[in-house]
Structures are given as C-alpha cells and as structure tokens.
Amino acid sequence: MATPVYDILIIGSGPAGATSARFAAKMGLKVLLIDKRQELGAPIQCSGAVSRHALEEAGVEPNAEFIHEDIYGFSIYNQEGKSTVIDYREIKPDEYGTGDERKPLGYVVDRRRFDRYLMTQAERAGVEVWLKTEGLGYTPGKDGSCEVQLRRFNRLLKVKAKVLVGADGLQSQAGKWANLRTHIPLRNLASCLQFIVDGVETNGLLEIITGHRWAPGGYAWVFPKGNGYTEIGLGVVRTMTNRDAQWHLDQFIQKSFFKERFKNARILEIQGGGVPLAAPLRTQYADNLILVGDAARHVNPITGGGIHTALSGGRIAGEFLAELIQSGKKTDKANLKSYQDRWLDASGHKIWQLYGEKTAIFRNKDIPLRDEQLYQTMSGYFSPDSSYKKI
Ligand SMILES: Cc1cc2nc3c(=O)[nH]c(=O)nc-3n(C[C@H](O)[C@H](O)[C@H](O)COP(=O)(O)OP(=O)(O)OC[C@H]3O[C@@H](n4cnc5c(N)ncnc54)[C@H](O)[C@@H]3O)c2cc1C
C-alpha cells in the first residue's frame, strides 16, 4: 500500500489539536488528526472551566451539548475564609447574567462532550480523524516532509506529512522525538484530584481557595457542575508537601472553613491528573514539527488553566501552517520558528510574565507572606481590570 500523504498530521485531539486541525482545514490544508483514545476526553482529567471569550476567539459556539453550567464570576478565599468576590452579575448587570441580551462570563464544560464536539467541528471542516491511533515516532526526510510511525488499532503503519503537530498533552512524546527540552521539574508540576459531589450548593461562581494549609504550591477549588452537582478539588506541588493530593483534599473537606457546607457531600466520581505550572517550552519547533497546548506548556502557570491557551494556540498553529505551506516555503525549523514568534506576540510573553510572578511568590520561604501574595495575586488576576484578563 502506498504511504498516505497529508499536509499536516496532528497527534492528539484535545482542544489544542482539534482547533489546529479545524483552522488548517478551513484554510484548505489536507489534515489528518489522530488520537490514541477510543473515547475522547475519557477518563475526564479536567474541571472544565473556560471563559466565553476563549470559545468566541476560537470560533466555538457555546452549545448545550457540552455546557454543564454557566459561570458569572469568582470568589477568591484566603486560608481562613476571607474572600474577594468578583461577580459580574453585580459589576456589569447589563452585560452579564441571565436574560435576553445578557450572557455568562464563562462555562464549566463536560470535557468528554467538549472534546468530541471540537473533533466533530474539525471533521465537518474537512479533517480526517482516526481514533484509537497512537503516534509512535517521526523521522524528517530529505524530500522536505516527515514520516510518522503510527499504530492504528493493532496495525503498524506509516504516514507522510509536511508538518507533524504535537498536541499530545502534558505527557507529550512528540517533542522528545525531536530532542526538544520538554522536562518539567517536579516543583513546576501540580498533582490534582477532584471529587464530583452531590449535596453542596454553589451560586454560579468559580470559588478558589488559596493558602499553604489546604493546597501547598497550588490552590483548592469549588466549581458548579450543573444539575446541582459540584466539583471540589485541589492541586498540590509535591516538592512542597510530604502528603499526596488525596490527603490534602480530605483535610480541606473535613477541616477547612467550608466543613459545614461540605458535611452532606456525597462523592459521585473521582478524577485526577497533572497540571504543568511551568514555563512555556523555550523551543516549540523542530524540522517538520511544532508543539501546541500542554505539549508546549501553553498553560497559565498561576491558575493551571490550559483550555483557553490550547484553543488560542491551536488557532495560531492551524492558521500559521496553512499560510506557510500554501506559500510553498520549506517546513524546516528555520521557517517554523515564526510559529513560536507569533504565539509569543499573541499571548506567550504574558504567560512568561505570569510564570515570573508565580516563581517569585513560591520562592518566598515566609509561608504567611507567600499565602498573602498568592491571595492578592489571584484576586488581582480575576479582577475586571486585570492586564491578564484575556489569558
Ligand atoms: C484535574 C485537572 C483540572 C483541570 N481543570 C481545568 C480547568 O478547569 N480549566 C482549564 O482551562 N484547564 C484545566 N485543566 C488543564 C486542561 O485540562 C489542559 O490544559 C488541556 O486539556 C490541554 O489541552 P491539550 O489539547 O493541550 O491536551 P489534552 O487535552 O491533554 O489532549 C491531548 C490528547 O492527546 C492524546 N494523545 C497523547 N499522546 C498521544 C499519542 N502518542 N498518540 C495519539 N494521541 C495521543 C490524548 O489521548 C489526548 O486526547 C485541568 C487539568 C487537570 C489535570
């Protein structure tokens, strides 16, 4: 059988990969999108909070198919329970809220349905999608394209593409195949655990609880999940505690200022995963290869949010590759560097700035002072006049 040839092959159909694929195909490229999973987004490893702006920017219509609950703002708590409430229903009542002309600030989405929705939108734009297909390696060739080794169901096969897009998430292998420096130091990795519970009330806000006592190196959260369900979770950095995330989550539920509120919580589901609170990769490209989303550490290093950055980075990647390939230029690393430059100009420089702020806070050995700085930084980050509002 002749080797199939594509303009781009994308490994990973999360928000980054599916968005790169959709934009590239819309601009006329021949795109293959693969994912090793047989059911996208499962098991769920995400709380699903995303702003409306992030969806709009990536051309994704908010849709009941994937939305669990509308969000109208934030409540940021310090360790003792003092809070800063930023409720857009009160700050800008004409713009945010329920009612004909008003809209929510964001959503909590179901990642299983959201990822499938994004993949379907990509397919409808002309992308070919192969599920249960794992990327195993890539070899740049002399003809200007690369050969990608895949396992589809149990069959090994090769595909050729001008560019391989590594959108393969936190544990990305694509960058390693190109010898890029992808290692994340343990101090920049949060282990997260969340319970989906019944019996805990919420009011349309994302609640974020800071403080070393509850979540060393990270924070705890209480997010509305729709239909009266709630997500209670936290992320901790293992260089800052001898205990695991489960121990900390139990402490938070049983001993924090929310213990009365949580006393009737019944656990329906348990989800977990890693979040890179890391700097973006310094080099996100190689010959015939670019990285996007978690694979490139396109993540907000303070909040750990990575859906928005995956969507926006995916759009940049898809549009950039379409322009480059249609211009007939080589897809070598010299030309692919402009992808990273474009991403840095759009949001990367701000992510680097946030990484600097996060590092300065957690370098501080004075824990009460550090706690106060994190509380103030988080409160400032989510305030309406934050310079980081759109990340
Ligand atoms: C507990 C938790 C809660 C979170 N909550 C939020 C939140 O509320 N809001 C937010 O913005 N972010 C949140 N995040 C972060 C967010 O989930 C990620 O940043 C986001 O999913 C990154 O998208 P991505 O497309 O880069 O990667 P992913 O969503 O990880 O997608 C990568 C895809 O690649 C596939 N893949 C991997 N390797 C291969 C291979 N070799 N071959 C084929 N396919 C492969 C995987 O199957 C997967 O489908 C959370 C993370 C965790 C762990």
The ligand as an SDF file (V2000), in Angstrom:
LIG
                    3D

 53 58  0  0  0  0  0  0  0  0999 V2000
   -7.6580   17.9270   37.4160 C   0  0  0  0  0  0  0  0  0  0  0  0
   -7.4790   18.9520   36.3190 C   0  0  0  0  0  0  0  0  0  0  0  0
   -8.3540   20.0150   36.2580 C   0  0  0  0  0  0  0  0  0  0  0  0
   -8.2120   20.9610   35.2310 C   0  0  0  0  0  0  0  0  0  0  0  0
   -9.1170   21.9700   35.1820 N   0  0  0  0  0  0  0  0  0  0  0  0
   -9.0220   22.9010   34.2170 C   0  0  0  0  0  0  0  0  0  0  0  0
   -9.9930   23.9370   34.1130 C   0  0  0  0  0  0  0  0  0  0  0  0
  -10.9710   23.9960   34.8720 O   0  0  0  0  0  0  0  0  0  0  0  0
   -9.8420   24.8660   33.1330 N   0  0  0  0  0  0  0  0  0  0  0  0
   -8.7880   24.8350   32.2540 C   0  0  0  0  0  0  0  0  0  0  0  0
   -8.6850   25.7420   31.4080 O   0  0  0  0  0  0  0  0  0  0  0  0
   -7.8630   23.8480   32.3220 N   0  0  0  0  0  0  0  0  0  0  0  0
   -7.9560   22.8800   33.2630 C   0  0  0  0  0  0  0  0  0  0  0  0
   -7.0470   21.8580   33.3030 N   0  0  0  0  0  0  0  0  0  0  0  0
   -5.9850   21.8210   32.2810 C   0  0  0  0  0  0  0  0  0  0  0  0
   -6.5260   21.3350   30.9280 C   0  0  0  0  0  0  0  0  0  0  0  0
   -7.1890   20.1020   31.1110 O   0  0  0  0  0  0  0  0  0  0  0  0
   -5.3850   21.1450   29.9120 C   0  0  0  0  0  0  0  0  0  0  0  0
   -4.5380   22.2660   29.9370 O   0  0  0  0  0  0  0  0  0  0  0  0
   -5.9410   20.9680   28.4930 C   0  0  0  0  0  0  0  0  0  0  0  0
   -6.6710   19.7610   28.4010 O   0  0  0  0  0  0  0  0  0  0  0  0
   -4.8080   20.9390   27.4670 C   0  0  0  0  0  0  0  0  0  0  0  0
   -5.3310   20.6340   26.1860 O   0  0  0  0  0  0  0  0  0  0  0  0
   -4.4150   19.8920   25.1110 P   0  0  0  0  0  0  0  0  0  0  0  0
   -5.2480   19.7720   23.8930 O   0  0  0  0  0  0  0  0  0  0  0  0
   -3.0960   20.5530   25.0260 O   0  0  0  0  0  0  0  0  0  0  0  0
   -4.1010   18.4580   25.7260 O   0  0  0  0  0  0  0  0  0  0  0  0
   -5.0890   17.2730   26.1880 P   0  0  0  0  0  0  0  0  0  0  0  0
   -6.4420   17.7820   26.4790 O   0  0  0  0  0  0  0  0  0  0  0  0
   -4.3540   16.5450   27.2530 O   0  0  0  0  0  0  0  0  0  0  0  0
   -5.1880   16.3430   24.8780 O   0  0  0  0  0  0  0  0  0  0  0  0
   -4.1030   15.5690   24.4550 C   0  0  0  0  0  0  0  0  0  0  0  0
   -4.6440   14.4540   23.6080 C   0  0  0  0  0  0  0  0  0  0  0  0
   -3.5380   13.7480   23.0320 O   0  0  0  0  0  0  0  0  0  0  0  0
   -3.8050   12.3710   23.0180 C   0  0  0  0  0  0  0  0  0  0  0  0
   -2.5130   11.6840   22.9220 N   0  0  0  0  0  0  0  0  0  0  0  0
   -1.4680   11.7340   23.7940 C   0  0  0  0  0  0  0  0  0  0  0  0
   -0.4230   11.0220   23.3260 N   0  0  0  0  0  0  0  0  0  0  0  0
   -0.8090   10.5100   22.1290 C   0  0  0  0  0  0  0  0  0  0  0  0
   -0.1710    9.6800   21.1540 C   0  0  0  0  0  0  0  0  0  0  0  0
    1.1040    9.2650   21.2890 N   0  0  0  0  0  0  0  0  0  0  0  0
   -0.8690    9.3200   20.0510 N   0  0  0  0  0  0  0  0  0  0  0  0
   -2.1590    9.7400   19.8770 C   0  0  0  0  0  0  0  0  0  0  0  0
   -2.8070   10.5230   20.7570 N   0  0  0  0  0  0  0  0  0  0  0  0
   -2.1460   10.9140   21.8690 C   0  0  0  0  0  0  0  0  0  0  0  0
   -4.5550   12.1390   24.3270 C   0  0  0  0  0  0  0  0  0  0  0  0
   -5.3290   10.9550   24.2450 O   0  0  0  0  0  0  0  0  0  0  0  0
   -5.4200   13.3960   24.4030 C   0  0  0  0  0  0  0  0  0  0  0  0
   -6.6930   13.2210   23.8250 O   0  0  0  0  0  0  0  0  0  0  0  0
   -7.1570   20.8700   34.2930 C   0  0  0  0  0  0  0  0  0  0  0  0
   -6.2790   19.7840   34.3610 C   0  0  0  0  0  0  0  0  0  0  0  0
   -6.4440   18.8310   35.3460 C   0  0  0  0  0  0  0  0  0  0  0  0
   -5.4840   17.6870   35.3950 C   0  0  0  0  0  0  0  0  0  0  0  0
  1  2  1  0
  2  3  1  0
  2 52  2  0
  3  4  2  0
  4  5  1  0
  4 50  1  0
  5  6  2  0
  6  7  1  0
  6 13  1  0
  7  8  2  0
  7  9  1  0
  9 10  1  0
 10 11  2  0
 10 12  1  0
 12 13  2  0
 13 14  1  0
 14 15  1  0
 14 50  1  0
 15 16  1  0
 16 17  1  0
 16 18  1  0
 18 19  1  0
 18 20  1  0
 20 21  1  0
 20 22  1  0
 22 23  1  0
 23 24  1  0
 24 25  2  0
 24 26  1  0
 24 27  1  0
 27 28  1  0
 28 29  2  0
 28 30  1  0
 28 31  1  0
 31 32  1  0
 32 33  1  0
 33 34  1  0
 33 48  1  0
 34 35  1  0
 35 36  1  0
 35 46  1  0
 36 37  1  0
 36 45  1  0
 37 38  2  0
 38 39  1  0
 39 40  1  0
 39 45  2  0
 40 41  1  0
 40 42  2  0
 42 43  1  0
 43 44  2  0
 44 45  1  0
 46 47  1  0
 46 48  1  0
 48 49  1  0
 50 51  2  0
 51 52  1  0
 52 53  1  0
M  END
$$$$
